[in-house]
């Protein structure tokens, strides 16, 4: 019996739907390689407060992404007063990602056309592309076309958010690099090369890659109790390293829920902070999916058996609630 091996043509193996954006690709690769070399030389020894402060900055970056640009500015799952709004803007800026306008547009596009050619980080093109490869390539025509149709009027009509967009490069330089790096140098006398290693490379790249796992790992590994027909999944590892963003199957079904999850998991720090801000009077109008709504959706598109196991409830009882 003969063995038939299917080999793709050589030109198909290296076919890219998107053209490589060489400045971004080379810049990202260089930043990672140079950062690893710099940290090898200068990250050790360090003063005790240096990694502690880097971890605190990592949490600040996470809150700026999860509570700020994601749940507040993109999905409007709750409202805040002006001082907290400005604080979340600065928290997000310190993460050193795109401007709020760009981030919101891309994420709204991702939700509207999830895992299709119009999704900026379409997970069906593989883990590398959905994780970081999409940042190394030009947007394809479908992404550009559909992106122009996304309603951004709420962001465009917000003077504070547009100020951040206009001055993003300078603000990123100051809040992501200069202030965090000089903080340790000034307050506890850390050597400047070591401070650069921990803030500009270890902390910054950790924040970047933790957030990117939502686009990659949470679309590839996990379970789908709310909708079995979409790629996003519940992923405990992602939820842990992103302080609450890994309950992705739920989030794509109920994007308006401020928790981005059905339950208050131990590591959903983002939801806990939003609740605390509500108690302090800084946040209000928290939106949340009702249990009967969740059960109804599970009955139509989800995994009723898994739901019964999670709640330790009999299958007939779950089915009756799901309708």
C-alpha positions in Angstrom: 0.0 0.0 0.0 1.4 3.3 -1.0 1.7 6.3 1.3 0.6 9.6 -0.1 2.0 12.7 1.5 0.4 16.1 0.8 3.0 18.9 0.6 1.9 22.4 0.1 3.6 24.3 -2.7 6.6 26.3 -1.5 5.0 29.7 -2.2 2.0 28.7 -0.2 4.0 27.9 2.9 5.3 31.4 3.1 2.1 33.1 1.9 0.9 36.0 4.2 -2.6 37.4 4.0 -1.1 40.6 5.4 2.0 42.3 4.2 4.8 42.4 6.8 5.2 45.8 8.4 9.0 45.7 8.5 9.5 48.7 10.8 7.2 47.1 13.4 8.5 43.6 12.9 12.1 44.5 13.2 11.4 46.9 16.1 9.5 44.2 18.1 12.1 41.5 17.5 15.0 43.9 18.3 13.3 45.1 21.5 12.9 41.5 22.7 16.4 40.4 21.8 18.1 43.5 23.1 15.9 43.5 26.2 16.9 39.9 27.0 20.6 40.8 26.5 20.3 44.0 28.6 18.5 42.1 31.5 21.2 39.3 31.3 23.8 42.0 31.9 22.1 44.4 34.3 18.9 43.0 36.0 21.0 41.4 38.8 21.8 42.2 41.5 18.9 44.4 42.4 17.6 46.2 45.5 14.6 44.5 47.1 12.1 47.3 46.2 13.0 47.2 42.5 11.1 43.9 41.6 8.3 44.8 44.1 7.8 48.1 42.4 7.9 46.4 39.0 5.2 44.0 40.1 3.1 46.9 41.4 3.5 48.7 38.1 2.4 45.5 36.3 -0.8 45.5 38.4 -1.3 49.2 37.5 -0.8 48.4 33.8 -3.3 45.6 34.1 -6.0 47.8 35.8 -5.5 50.4 33.1 -6.1 47.8 30.4 -8.9 45.7 32.1 -10.8 48.3 34.0 -9.9 51.2 31.8 -9.6 50.8 28.1 -11.4 47.5 28.0 -14.4 47.4 30.3 -14.9 51.2 30.7 -14.0 52.9 27.4 -14.7 50.0 24.9 -17.7 48.3 26.4 -19.1 51.0 28.7 -19.9 48.3 31.3 -19.8 51.0 34.1 -19.3 54.7 34.6 -16.8 56.7 36.6 -16.2 60.2 37.9 -13.6 62.4 36.2 -10.7 61.9 38.7 -11.0 58.1 38.4 -11.3 58.4 34.6 -8.1 60.4 34.4 -6.3 57.9 36.7 -7.4 55.0 34.5 -6.2 56.8 31.4 -2.8 57.3 33.0 -2.7 53.7 34.2 -3.4 52.5 30.6 -0.9 54.9 29.1 1.8 53.5 31.5 1.3 50.1 29.8 2.8 51.5 26.6 0.3 50.1 24.1 -1.7 51.9 21.4 -3.6 55.0 22.1 -7.1 54.6 23.7 -8.7 55.5 20.4 -6.8 52.8 18.4 -7.2 50.2 21.1 -11.0 50.7 21.4 -11.5 50.7 17.6 -9.6 47.5 17.2 -11.3 45.8 20.1 -14.8 46.7 19.0 -13.9 45.4 15.5 -12.6 42.2 17.2 -16.0 41.7 18.9 -18.1 42.5 15.9 -16.1 40.2 13.5 -14.5 37.8 15.9 -12.2 35.2 14.3 -12.9 36.3 10.8 -10.8 38.1 8.2 -12.1 41.4 9.6 -10.7 40.6 13.1 -7.4 42.4 13.6 -6.0 39.4 15.5 -8.0 36.6 13.9 -7.2 33.5 16.0 -7.9 31.2 13.1 -4.6 32.3 11.6 -2.6 30.7 14.5 -1.3 31.4 17.9 1.6 33.5 16.8 -0.5 35.8 14.6 -3.2 36.3 17.2 -0.6 36.8 20.0 1.9 39.3 18.5 2.2 38.6 14.8 -0.7 40.9 13.9 1.4 43.8 15.3 4.1 43.0 12.9 1.9 43.2 9.8 -0.2 45.7 8.0 -3.9 45.4 8.5 -5.6 43.5 5.6 -8.2 45.1 3.4 -11.2 43.6 5.3 -9.9 44.9 8.6 -9.4 48.4 7.2 -12.7 48.5 5.5 -14.8 47.3 8.4 -12.7 49.3 10.9 -13.8 52.5 9.2 -17.4 51.6 9.9 -17.0 51.2 13.7 -18.8 53.8 15.7 -16.2 55.8 17.6 -18.3 58.9 18.2 -18.3 58.4 22.0 -14.5 58.5 22.0 -14.3 61.3 19.5 -16.6 63.5 21.6 -14.6 62.9 24.7 -12.1 65.8 25.1 -10.0 64.0 27.7 -9.7 60.8 25.6 -8.8 62.7 22.5 -6.2 64.7 24.4 -4.6 61.3 25.2 -4.8 60.3 21.5 -3.2 63.5 20.2 -0.4 63.4 22.8 0.0 59.7 23.1 3.7 59.4 22.0 4.9 61.9 24.6 2.6 60.5 27.3 3.7 57.0 26.6 7.4 58.0 26.9 6.8 59.8 30.2 4.4 57.4 32.0 5.6 54.1 30.6 9.3 54.6 30.7 10.6 57.8 32.3 8.6 58.0 35.5 8.7 54.2 36.4 12.4 54.0 35.7 13.5 57.2 37.5 11.2 56.4 40.5 13.5 53.6 41.8 16.7 55.6 41.0 15.5 58.6 43.0 13.7 57.0 45.9 15.9 54.0 46.8 19.0 54.6 44.8 18.7 51.8 42.3 21.5 51.7 39.7 20.0 53.1 36.5 20.9 50.2 34.2 19.1 47.8 36.6 16.1 50.1 36.8 15.9 50.2 33.0 16.1 46.4 32.9 13.2 45.9 35.4 10.9 48.7 34.1 11.6 49.1 30.4 12.0 45.4 29.6 10.8 42.9 32.3 7.7 44.9 33.5 6.8 46.3 30.1 7.1 43.1 28.1 5.4 41.1 30.9 2.4 43.4 30.7 2.3 43.2 26.9 2.4 39.4 26.7 0.0 38.9 29.6 -2.6 41.0 27.8 -1.9 39.3 24.4 -2.8 35.9 25.8 -6.4 37.0 25.8 -6.2 37.2 22.0 -4.2 33.9 21.6 -4.5 31.4 24.4 -8.1 32.3 25.4 -9.2 31.7 21.8 -7.4 28.3 21.6 -7.5 26.5 24.9 -10.3 26.1 27.5 -14.0 25.3 27.7 -17.1 26.9 26.3 -20.0 26.7 28.7 -21.9 29.7 27.3 -21.5 29.4 23.5 -20.0 26.2 21.9 -20.1 27.8 18.5 -17.5 30.5 18.9 -13.8 30.3 19.4 -13.3 32.3 22.7 -12.9 30.0 25.8 -12.8 30.1 29.5 -9.1 29.9 30.4 -8.0 30.0 34.1 -4.4 30.6 33.4 -5.2 33.7 31.2 -7.7 34.9 33.9 -4.9 34.7 36.5 -2.2 36.6 34.7 -4.6 39.3 33.4 -6.3 39.8 36.7 -9.7 38.6 35.3 -9.7 38.7 31.5 -9.6 35.0 30.8 -13.3 34.2 31.1 -13.5 34.8 27.4 -16.4 32.7 26.3 -18.6 34.5 28.8 -17.2 37.9 27.8 -17.9 37.4 24.1 -21.5 36.4 24.9 -22.1 39.1 27.5 -19.6 41.9 26.6 -21.5 44.5 28.6 -21.0 42.8 32.0 -18.5 44.8 34.1 -17.1 41.5 35.6 -16.2 40.0 32.2 -17.2 36.8 34.0 -20.2 35.2 35.5 -18.7 34.6 38.9 -16.3 36.5 41.1 -13.2 34.3 40.7 -10.3 34.7 43.1 -8.1 36.3 40.6 -10.8 38.6 39.0 -9.1 41.6 40.7 -10.5 43.9 38.1 -14.1 43.3 39.1 -13.1 43.6 42.7 -11.6 47.0 42.1 -14.6 48.2 40.2 -16.9 47.1 43.1 -14.6 48.9 45.6 -14.7 52.1 43.4 -18.5 51.8 43.5 -18.5 51.7 47.3 -16.2 54.7 47.4 -18.7 56.6 45.1 -16.2 56.8 42.2 -17.9 54.3 39.9 -21.6 53.7 39.2 -24.1 52.2 36.8 -22.4 48.8 36.9 -24.0 46.6 34.2 -24.4 42.9 34.8 -26.1 39.9 33.0 -29.0 38.5 35.0 -28.9 34.8 35.9 -32.1 34.0 33.9 -30.5 35.6 30.9 -27.4 33.5 31.3 -29.4 30.3 31.7 -31.4 31.1 28.6 -28.3 31.6 26.5 -26.7 28.4 27.8 -29.9 26.6 26.9 -29.6 27.8 23.3 -25.9 27.8 22.5 -24.0 26.5 25.6 -23.1 23.3 27.4 -26.0 22.4 29.7 -24.2 19.4 31.1 -21.1 21.4 32.1 -23.4 24.0 33.7 -25.0 21.3 35.8 -21.6 20.1 37.0 -20.4 23.6 37.8 -23.5 24.4 39.9 -23.8 20.9 41.3 -27.4 20.9 40.0 -29.4 18.1 38.4 -29.6 18.3 34.6 -33.4 18.4 34.5 -33.4 21.4 36.9 -30.8 23.2 34.7 -32.8 22.5 31.6 -36.0 23.8 33.1 -34.3 27.1 34.0 -32.8 27.3 30.5 -36.2 26.9 28.9 
